[in-house]
């Protein structure tokens, strides 16, 4: 797995973008994605080439980079949109681990 090379750790007021999610997925799984179309709730991570182990890596990196604790719901997310919504909902609520 690669090292995330994004900007400084976001604050709780920041939102995860699809572009940031793409960078994290690429770094954690090696899967080459494009942000276009990731907002489609029908687009599954497995169809993009992200397996369950890769998803765990993505969830861990999201929890490391953002002030969130995603838990089992994220580990069972089936789409990039589900991860995006979960992270941003917690950021909007100001939930802290």
Secondary structure, DSSP 8 states (H G I E B T S, - for coil): ------SS---TTS---HHHHHHHHHHHH-----STTTT-TT-BHHHHT--HHHHHHHHHHHHHHSS---HHHHHT--BHHHHHHHHHHHHHHT---
